[in-house]
């Protein structure tokens, strides 16, 4: 894949985001998404001007287990009365 106006191609190394023109992005979207999933940032350009950026999503934060420890009343763990269980179906 070549890039417009001498910008680094998506395959070249370097800390700057890769620049890819829109037509190339349409043609090679799956390959570009694979690079983004691996942590690479890619700039999409139209007529040599940057218009958008493909960036990896931040991973979902891990849930912290036990954060309510000591805050839930012991009655929470008691069995429900029969009449309430019937209302739940």
Steps between C-alpha positions, in 0.01 A plus 500: 500500500640839410418823677426845362771764461787296641338429837618180667328191372302281743781244493781741595622517860482813714311658787285729283160368386495353151325706232276322248278659237129426510500287184774276641314478830189378319702243309703375798262561792534152650880520502492851648260388774733213584784750542282724717398200713872438554538854639594702192345840425410580140413841354255507209569775246308646209705690240797493739310661789434298817126458562466216750697264718459129567608424857465193720225513759598510862440161656197478724590563862516186708228467758620514855361213702417552865460877480174473700652283770359605834233721339233237433279413793496131595120497444576529128613137502195367687251292299204695365157435648280258301246770402774713344649202316155430352479858369830448314348205317 
